[in-house]
């Protein structure tokens, strides 16, 4: 499409000149400074891929809570997704935004000094984060209003000893993490990202995040000429032997330096190809000998972007569940930025982002750990300056995880009367067998928040002849003793390397989460159950 036709179609001024190919893998958010007073974003194009890959200039929408203009957060979400290749990067970017918004970083090992009106957060393992805001009129028993989500997504992870070779290729051995649609990882431009443990000159150790933006790895499919039945019998790769990325054609001996050859076979350095270690050292600006350990994910290098004829969709990896995480984070930040935002707040607003949801949450940084409950107890004890009995404060939780939107090619996979549509709002998820934690009471409260602020709500129930997934909702509801509703933004291609959701649903979720923080207390007071 000609440039003049394109910007006329979008009703926007002509964009800046296209970036040269050499800059395609530079950070997409490098020229944007995210803050509570963000500058007007600009529209960017990458004609090399013919994609709208960065911030759009969205129309101003009305704030359903205050009646004021409120900008779309879709452009900021795209930048967050493009920055957050791993759970570590997602947490680090959330940390940066919280500090920029005036939140105070706490350490779990230190004494906490908390005050009404204060904004605080802490991280665990740099893959789990808990942020909270204390209402200026907080008093003991006012309760916690929490939105919980998770930072991890199905992916491939490097094995502890990743180096191998096959038929003249250097291969990188990987493990499958979570329940991914693994066939979608074939023939993608892949790379690595995660964290590396480094040794410094003083003998101390630290962790540093790394992201190799250029395509580094590839899992090639077998040509149809050698697999004639693939389209009739299905593509069923062996995940151990056939889902192995290649990185180069050189043999290991040919690429090894004299220093490499001195490394003992049992050394951690010999566990990974020296070529890979060299790439990492260049990204980190360190020596290969400084790399003491690593935890790396295999990542798709294609940027998150807007798509569709009207640019109404978001095409991206890791929408499950970084889309929910970002909406929750922004809602917390944006509901305590202006003077007076917390003046009449009696409760404590909290966002909890956990790791390892895709594999059961049973880890130090997962929702199965008592992180949130311990934080609640510690916060209340600190504010009360005394130890309190369990059950001395009320709680309410939104468990925000992506939902199944109606797939136009597979409508028979959905229960006839519960078929969430894209662009139609947040979905309440129900399951009689408690795979979701929603109850009639929590669903009512969620809907009432929506009714008060004129926000759409949808509902989902899985078919009786199909299994049902789960979330961190039941884990937190039972482990913490917290009233919980499971909800999510509808999407397609869940757990694919490349997912899709509706642009409108992002803004609706953001508004719904802000409405929850600002008005839940008043709505909850009107409901009497155990009396």
C-alpha positions as CSV (number, residue, x, y, z in Angstrom):
1,X,0.0,0.0,0.0
2,X,1.4,3.4,-0.9
3,X,2.4,5.6,2.0
4,X,0.0,8.4,1.2
5,X,-2.9,5.9,1.0
6,X,-1.9,4.4,4.3
7,X,-1.7,7.5,6.4
8,X,-5.0,8.8,4.8
9,X,-6.6,5.5,5.8
10,X,-5.5,5.8,9.4
11,X,-6.5,9.5,9.4
12,X,-3.0,10.5,10.6
13,X,-0.2,12.7,9.4
14,X,2.6,11.0,7.4
15,X,5.0,9.1,9.6
16,X,8.7,9.7,10.0
17,X,11.0,8.1,7.4
18,X,11.4,4.3,7.7
19,X,14.2,3.1,9.9
20,X,17.0,1.4,8.0
21,X,17.2,-2.4,8.2
22,X,20.2,-2.2,10.5
23,X,18.2,-0.5,13.2
24,X,15.2,-2.9,13.1
25,X,16.3,-4.7,16.2
26,X,17.0,-1.6,18.3
27,X,14.7,-1.2,21.3
28,X,11.3,-0.1,20.1
29,X,10.7,1.9,23.3
30,X,14.1,3.6,23.3
31,X,12.8,7.1,22.4
32,X,9.8,6.9,24.8
33,X,9.9,8.0,28.4
34,X,7.0,6.4,30.3
35,X,5.7,8.5,33.1
36,X,2.5,9.7,34.7
37,X,2.7,12.7,32.3
38,X,3.6,10.9,29.1
39,X,4.2,12.9,25.9
40,X,1.9,12.3,23.0
41,X,3.2,9.2,21.3
42,X,4.0,9.1,17.6
43,X,3.1,6.6,15.0
44,X,6.0,4.4,13.7
45,X,6.2,2.1,10.8
46,X,8.6,-0.7,9.9
47,X,8.1,-1.2,6.1
48,X,10.6,-4.1,6.2
49,X,7.9,-6.2,7.9
50,X,5.0,-4.0,6.8
51,X,3.8,-3.9,10.4
52,X,2.6,-1.3,12.8
53,X,5.0,-2.3,15.5
54,X,5.1,0.5,18.0
55,X,3.1,3.2,19.6
56,X,0.0,4.4,17.8
57,X,-1.6,7.8,18.4
58,X,-4.9,6.5,19.8
59,X,-8.1,8.6,20.1
60,X,-8.7,10.2,23.5
61,X,-11.4,8.2,25.4
62,X,-13.5,9.3,28.4
63,X,-12.6,8.0,31.8
64,X,-15.6,6.1,33.1
65,X,-14.7,6.9,36.7
66,X,-14.0,10.6,36.6
67,X,-15.7,11.7,33.4
68,X,-12.3,13.1,32.3
69,X,-10.4,12.3,29.1
70,X,-8.2,9.2,29.5
71,X,-5.6,8.1,26.9
72,X,-5.5,4.6,25.5
73,X,-2.8,2.5,27.0
74,X,-2.4,0.3,23.9
75,X,0.8,2.0,22.7
76,X,2.4,1.7,26.1
77,X,1.3,-2.0,26.3
78,X,3.1,-2.7,23.0
79,X,6.3,-1.1,24.4
80,X,5.9,-3.1,27.6
81,X,5.5,-6.4,25.6
82,X,8.5,-5.6,23.4
83,X,10.6,-4.9,26.4
84,X,9.4,-7.9,28.4
85,X,10.8,-10.9,26.6
86,X,11.1,-12.9,29.9
87,X,9.5,-12.9,33.3
88,X,12.7,-11.1,34.6
89,X,12.4,-8.3,32.0
90,X,8.7,-7.9,32.7
91,X,9.4,-7.5,36.4
92,X,12.3,-5.1,35.8
93,X,10.2,-2.9,33.5
94,X,7.4,-2.9,36.1
95,X,10.0,-1.9,38.7
96,X,11.2,0.9,36.6
97,X,7.7,2.3,36.0
98,X,6.8,2.1,39.7
99,X,9.9,3.9,40.8
100,X,9.3,6.6,38.1
101,X,5.7,6.9,39.5
102,X,7.0,7.6,43.0
103,X,6.7,4.2,44.6
104,X,9.3,3.3,47.2
105,X,11.2,0.0,46.8
106,X,11.2,-2.2,49.9
107,X,13.5,-5.1,50.8
108,X,11.9,-8.2,52.3
109,X,14.9,-8.5,54.6
110,X,14.6,-5.0,56.0
111,X,12.3,-3.4,58.5
112,X,9.4,-1.6,56.8
113,X,8.3,1.9,57.7
114,X,4.8,2.3,56.2
115,X,2.5,5.3,56.3
116,X,-1.1,6.0,55.2
117,X,-0.9,7.6,51.7
118,X,2.4,5.8,51.0
119,X,3.2,3.8,47.8
120,X,5.5,0.8,48.0
121,X,6.6,-2.4,46.3
122,X,9.1,-5.3,46.5
123,X,10.3,-7.9,44.2
124,X,11.2,-11.6,44.7
125,X,13.7,-13.4,42.4
126,X,13.2,-10.5,40.0
127,X,10.3,-12.4,38.5
128,X,7.6,-11.7,41.2
129,X,6.5,-8.3,42.3
130,X,4.0,-7.0,44.9
131,X,3.1,-3.3,44.8
132,X,0.6,-1.6,47.1
133,X,-0.8,1.8,48.0
134,X,-2.1,2.7,51.5
135,X,-5.2,4.8,51.6
136,X,-4.9,8.1,53.5
137,X,-7.9,7.2,55.6
138,X,-6.8,3.6,56.2
139,X,-7.8,2.0,59.5
140,X,-7.4,-1.6,60.6
141,X,-10.1,-3.8,59.1
142,X,-10.6,-1.7,56.0
143,X,-9.1,-4.5,53.8
144,X,-7.1,-5.2,50.8
145,X,-8.3,-4.8,47.2
146,X,-5.9,-6.9,45.1
147,X,-5.4,-7.6,41.4
148,X,-3.2,-10.7,40.8
149,X,-1.7,-11.9,37.5
150,X,1.5,-13.7,36.4
151,X,4.7,-12.8,34.5
152,X,5.6,-16.1,32.9
153,X,4.4,-17.6,29.6
154,X,5.0,-21.0,27.9
155,X,8.4,-21.0,26.2
156,X,11.5,-23.0,25.6
157,X,14.3,-22.8,28.2
158,X,17.9,-23.7,27.8
159,X,19.0,-26.9,29.5
160,X,21.8,-26.7,32.1
161,X,24.0,-28.3,29.5
162,X,22.7,-27.0,26.2
163,X,25.6,-27.6,23.9
164,X,25.2,-30.5,21.4
165,X,25.9,-31.1,17.7
166,X,24.1,-33.0,14.9
167,X,25.1,-33.6,11.3
168,X,27.5,-30.7,11.2
169,X,25.2,-28.2,13.0
170,X,25.7,-26.7,16.5
171,X,22.5,-27.3,18.4
172,X,21.1,-25.7,21.6
173,X,19.2,-28.2,23.8
174,X,16.1,-26.9,25.4
175,X,13.3,-27.8,27.8
176,X,9.6,-27.1,27.3
177,X,8.2,-24.8,29.9
178,X,4.4,-25.0,30.4
179,X,1.8,-26.2,28.0
180,X,2.8,-24.4,24.8
181,X,1.6,-25.0,21.2
182,X,5.1,-26.2,20.3
183,X,4.5,-26.6,16.6
184,X,4.2,-22.8,16.4
185,X,7.9,-22.4,17.4
186,X,9.1,-24.0,14.2
187,X,10.4,-21.7,11.4
188,X,10.5,-18.7,13.7
189,X,13.3,-16.1,14.1
190,X,14.3,-17.0,17.6
191,X,16.9,-15.6,20.1
192,X,17.6,-15.8,23.8
193,X,16.9,-13.6,26.8
194,X,17.0,-14.0,30.6
195,X,19.5,-13.5,33.3
196,X,23.2,-14.2,33.8
197,X,25.2,-14.5,37.0
198,X,28.4,-12.5,36.6
199,X,31.6,-12.3,38.7
200,X,33.1,-8.9,39.2
201,X,36.7,-7.9,39.9
202,X,36.2,-7.9,43.7
203,X,35.1,-11.5,43.7
204,X,31.4,-10.7,44.3
205,X,28.6,-12.0,42.1
206,X,25.5,-10.3,40.6
207,X,22.7,-11.1,38.2
208,X,22.3,-9.1,35.0
209,X,19.5,-9.2,32.5
210,X,20.4,-10.0,28.9
211,X,18.4,-9.9,25.6
212,X,19.9,-10.7,22.2
213,X,17.6,-8.9,19.9
214,X,18.9,-10.3,16.6
215,X,17.7,-13.7,15.3
216,X,20.1,-16.2,16.7
217,X,18.3,-19.6,16.7
218,X,16.0,-21.5,14.4
219,X,14.0,-24.7,14.6
220,X,13.5,-25.7,11.0
221,X,10.6,-27.9,9.9
222,X,11.1,-30.9,7.6
223,X,10.3,-30.3,3.9
224,X,6.9,-31.7,2.8
225,X,8.8,-33.7,0.2
226,X,10.3,-35.7,3.0
227,X,7.1,-35.9,5.1
228,X,4.2,-36.4,2.6
229,X,1.6,-37.2,5.3
230,X,2.1,-34.2,7.5
231,X,-1.0,-32.4,6.2
232,X,-3.3,-35.5,6.5
233,X,-1.9,-37.1,9.7
234,X,-0.8,-34.0,11.5
235,X,2.5,-32.5,12.6
236,X,3.6,-34.4,15.7
237,X,7.2,-33.6,16.4
238,X,9.2,-35.4,19.1
239,X,9.8,-32.7,21.6
240,X,13.1,-34.2,22.8
241,X,14.8,-34.9,19.4
242,X,13.0,-32.6,16.9
243,X,12.4,-29.4,18.8
244,X,16.0,-28.5,19.0
245,X,17.2,-25.1,17.7
246,X,20.3,-24.8,15.6
247,X,22.7,-21.9,16.1
248,X,25.6,-22.4,13.6
249,X,27.2,-24.9,11.2
250,X,30.7,-24.8,12.4
251,X,32.0,-27.7,14.5
252,X,32.8,-27.0,18.1
253,X,36.5,-27.7,17.7
254,X,36.8,-25.2,14.8
255,X,35.3,-22.4,16.8
256,X,37.1,-22.9,20.1
257,X,39.8,-20.6,21.1
258,X,43.0,-21.7,22.8
259,X,41.6,-20.3,26.0
260,X,38.4,-22.3,25.5
261,X,40.3,-25.5,25.1
262,X,41.9,-25.1,28.5
263,X,38.4,-25.4,30.1
264,X,37.9,-28.7,31.8
265,X,35.0,-30.8,30.4
266,X,33.2,-30.7,33.7
267,X,33.3,-26.8,33.8
268,X,30.1,-24.9,33.5
269,X,31.7,-23.1,30.5
270,X,31.8,-26.3,28.6
271,X,28.1,-26.9,29.1
272,X,27.2,-24.3,26.5
273,X,28.7,-23.5,23.1
274,X,31.5,-21.0,23.2
275,X,29.8,-19.2,20.4
276,X,26.8,-18.6,22.5
277,X,28.9,-17.5,25.4
278,X,30.7,-15.1,23.2
279,X,27.4,-13.6,22.0
280,X,26.3,-13.2,25.6
281,X,29.6,-11.6,26.7
282,X,29.3,-9.1,23.9
283,X,25.7,-8.2,24.9
284,X,26.8,-7.8,28.5
285,X,30.1,-6.1,27.8
286,X,32.0,-8.6,30.0
287,X,34.5,-11.4,29.5
288,X,33.3,-14.9,28.9
289,X,35.2,-16.0,32.0
290,X,32.9,-13.6,34.0
291,X,29.8,-15.7,33.2
292,X,29.2,-18.0,36.1
293,X,25.7,-19.2,35.4
294,X,22.6,-18.4,33.3
295,X,18.8,-18.8,33.1
296,X,17.8,-18.2,29.5
297,X,14.5,-18.4,27.6
298,X,14.2,-18.9,23.9
299,X,12.2,-15.9,22.5
300,X,10.6,-14.9,19.3
301,X,12.2,-11.8,17.9
302,X,9.2,-10.5,16.0
303,X,7.9,-7.3,17.7
304,X,4.5,-6.9,19.2
305,X,2.3,-4.8,16.9
306,X,-1.1,-3.7,15.9
307,X,-2.8,-5.7,13.1
308,X,-5.9,-6.3,11.1
309,X,-7.5,-4.1,8.4
310,X,-8.5,-1.5,11.0
311,X,-5.5,-2.0,13.3
312,X,-7.9,-3.3,15.9
313,X,-5.9,-6.3,17.0
314,X,-2.7,-6.8,19.0
315,X,-0.4,-9.5,17.5
316,X,2.2,-10.5,20.1
317,X,3.8,-13.3,22.1
318,X,3.3,-13.5,25.8
319,X,-0.2,-11.8,25.9
320,X,-1.0,-14.5,28.3
321,X,-0.4,-13.0,30.8
322,X,1.6,-9.8,30.3
323,X,-1.5,-8.0,29.0
324,X,-3.3,-8.6,32.3
325,X,-0.2,-7.7,34.3
326,X,0.3,-4.4,32.5
327,X,-3.4,-3.4,32.8
328,X,-3.2,-4.1,36.5
329,X,0.1,-2.2,37.0
330,X,-1.1,0.8,35.1
331,X,-4.4,0.9,36.9
332,X,-2.6,0.9,40.3
333,X,-0.2,3.7,39.2
334,X,-2.9,5.8,37.5
335,X,-5.3,5.7,40.4
336,X,-2.9,7.3,42.9
337,X,-1.1,9.9,40.8
338,X,-3.2,13.0,41.3
339,X,-3.6,14.9,44.6
340,X,-6.7,13.6,46.3
341,X,-6.7,10.2,44.7
342,X,-6.1,8.6,48.1
343,X,-7.7,11.2,50.3
344,X,-10.9,9.2,50.8
345,X,-9.5,5.7,50.4
346,X,-9.9,3.5,53.5
347,X,-8.4,0.3,52.0
348,X,-5.0,-0.8,50.7
349,X,-4.8,-1.3,46.9
350,X,-2.4,-4.0,45.8
351,X,-1.1,-5.6,42.6
352,X,0.7,-9.0,42.8
353,X,2.5,-10.4,39.8
354,X,3.7,-14.0,40.3
355,X,6.0,-16.3,38.3
356,X,5.6,-20.0,37.5
357,X,1.8,-20.0,37.0
358,X,2.2,-21.9,33.8
359,X,3.7,-24.9,35.7
360,X,1.6,-24.9,38.8
361,X,2.8,-21.9,40.9
362,X,4.6,-24.1,43.4
363,X,7.8,-22.1,43.8
364,X,9.4,-19.4,45.9
365,X,8.2,-16.8,43.4
366,X,4.9,-18.5,42.5
367,X,1.4,-17.9,43.8
368,X,1.6,-21.1,45.8
369,X,4.2,-19.5,48.1
370,X,2.7,-17.4,51.0
371,X,4.2,-14.2,49.6
372,X,1.0,-12.3,49.3
373,X,-0.4,-13.4,52.7
374,X,2.8,-12.7,54.5
375,X,2.9,-9.2,52.8
376,X,-0.6,-8.5,54.0
377,X,0.2,-9.6,57.5
378,X,3.3,-7.5,57.5
379,X,1.6,-4.4,56.1
380,X,-1.2,-4.5,58.7
381,X,1.2,-5.3,61.6
382,X,3.4,-2.4,60.5
383,X,0.5,0.1,60.2
384,X,-1.1,-1.1,63.4
385,X,2.2,-1.3,65.2
386,X,1.1,-4.5,66.8
387,X,0.4,-8.1,66.0
388,X,-3.1,-8.8,64.9
389,X,-5.2,-11.9,64.9
390,X,-5.8,-13.8,61.6
391,X,-9.1,-12.7,60.0
392,X,-8.8,-9.2,61.4
393,X,-9.0,-7.6,58.0
394,X,-11.3,-8.3,55.0
395,X,-10.0,-8.9,51.5
396,X,-11.1,-9.0,47.9
397,X,-9.1,-10.2,44.8
398,X,-9.4,-10.1,41.1
399,X,-7.4,-13.0,39.5
400,X,-6.6,-11.6,36.1
401,X,-5.6,-14.1,33.5
402,X,-6.4,-14.2,29.8
403,X,-9.7,-15.8,28.6
404,X,-10.7,-17.9,25.6
405,X,-12.3,-15.7,23.0
406,X,-14.6,-17.3,20.4
407,X,-12.6,-18.8,17.5
408,X,-14.5,-18.2,14.2
409,X,-13.2,-21.5,12.7
410,X,-14.0,-23.7,15.8
411,X,-17.2,-22.4,17.3
412,X,-18.2,-26.0,18.3
413,X,-15.4,-26.0,20.9
414,X,-17.3,-23.4,23.0
415,X,-20.3,-23.8,25.3
416,X,-23.3,-22.5,23.2
417,X,-24.4,-19.7,25.6
418,X,-20.9,-18.6,26.9
419,X,-18.9,-17.5,23.9
420,X,-16.8,-14.4,24.7
421,X,-16.1,-12.2,21.7
422,X,-13.0,-10.0,21.1
423,X,-13.6,-6.2,21.6
424,X,-16.6,-6.9,23.9
425,X,-15.0,-6.5,27.3
426,X,-13.5,-8.5,30.2
427,X,-14.7,-12.1,30.8
428,X,-15.8,-13.6,34.1
429,X,-14.7,-17.2,34.2
430,X,-16.9,-19.8,36.0
431,X,-16.3,-23.4,36.8
432,X,-18.5,-25.5,39.2
433,X,-15.5,-27.7,40.0
434,X,-13.5,-24.7,41.3
435,X,-11.0,-24.7,38.5
436,X,-11.8,-21.0,38.7
437,X,-12.4,-19.3,42.0
438,X,-15.4,-17.2,40.9
439,X,-18.5,-17.4,43.1
440,X,-22.0,-15.9,42.6
441,X,-21.1,-13.2,45.1
442,X,-17.8,-12.2,43.6
443,X,-19.3,-12.3,40.1
444,X,-22.0,-10.0,41.3
445,X,-19.5,-7.5,42.8
446,X,-17.5,-7.6,39.6
447,X,-20.5,-6.9,37.5
448,X,-21.8,-4.2,39.8
449,X,-18.5,-2.3,39.4
450,X,-19.0,-2.6,35.7
451,X,-22.6,-1.5,35.8
452,X,-21.8,1.6,37.9
453,X,-19.1,2.7,35.3
454,X,-21.0,1.5,32.2
455,X,-18.4,-1.2,31.3
456,X,-19.2,-4.3,29.3
457,X,-18.8,-7.8,30.9
458,X,-18.8,-11.3,29.3
459,X,-19.0,-14.7,30.9
460,X,-17.3,-18.0,30.1
461,X,-18.0,-21.6,31.1
462,X,-16.2,-24.6,29.5
463,X,-18.2,-27.4,27.9
464,X,-19.0,-30.4,30.1
465,X,-17.3,-32.7,27.6
466,X,-14.0,-30.8,27.7
467,X,-11.4,-30.2,30.4
468,X,-11.0,-26.8,32.0
469,X,-7.8,-24.9,32.6
470,X,-7.1,-23.1,35.9
471,X,-5.4,-20.0,37.2
472,X,-3.8,-18.6,40.4
473,X,-7.3,-17.7,41.6
474,X,-8.1,-21.0,43.4
475,X,-4.6,-21.1,44.8
476,X,-4.9,-17.6,46.4
477,X,-8.5,-18.0,47.4
478,X,-7.7,-21.1,49.4
479,X,-4.2,-20.2,50.6
480,X,-4.9,-16.7,51.7
481,X,-8.6,-16.9,52.4
482,X,-9.7,-14.2,50.0
483,X,-12.9,-13.6,48.1
484,X,-11.9,-14.0,44.5
485,X,-13.3,-13.6,41.0
486,X,-11.4,-15.1,38.0
487,X,-11.6,-12.7,35.0
488,X,-9.6,-12.2,31.8
489,X,-9.2,-10.4,28.5
490,X,-10.5,-12.6,25.6
491,X,-7.8,-13.8,23.2
492,X,-7.2,-16.2,20.4
493,X,-4.1,-18.5,19.9
494,X,-3.5,-18.9,23.6
495,X,-0.1,-20.4,24.3
496,X,1.1,-20.0,20.8
497,X,4.4,-18.3,20.1
498,X,2.2,-15.5,18.6
499,X,-1.2,-14.6,20.1
500,X,-3.9,-12.2,19.3
501,X,-6.3,-10.0,21.3
502,X,-8.5,-7.0,20.7
503,X,-7.2,-3.5,21.2
504,X,-10.5,-2.3,22.7
505,X,-10.4,-5.0,25.4
506,X,-7.1,-3.7,26.7
507,X,-8.6,-0.3,27.4
508,X,-11.7,-1.8,28.8
509,X,-9.7,-4.0,31.2
510,X,-7.6,-1.0,32.2
511,X,-10.7,1.0,33.0
512,X,-12.4,-1.9,34.8
513,X,-9.3,-2.3,37.0
514,X,-9.2,1.4,37.8
515,X,-12.9,1.3,38.7
516,X,-12.3,-1.7,41.0
517,X,-9.6,0.2,42.9
518,X,-11.6,3.4,43.2
519,X,-15.1,2.2,43.9
520,X,-15.1,-1.4,45.2
521,X,-15.2,-0.3,48.9
522,X,-18.4,1.6,48.4
523,X,-20.1,-1.2,46.4
524,X,-19.0,-3.9,48.9
525,X,-20.5,-2.0,51.8
526,X,-24.0,-2.5,50.3
527,X,-23.7,-6.3,50.3
528,X,-24.5,-8.3,53.4
529,X,-23.8,-12.1,53.5
530,X,-22.4,-13.4,56.8
531,X,-24.2,-11.5,59.5
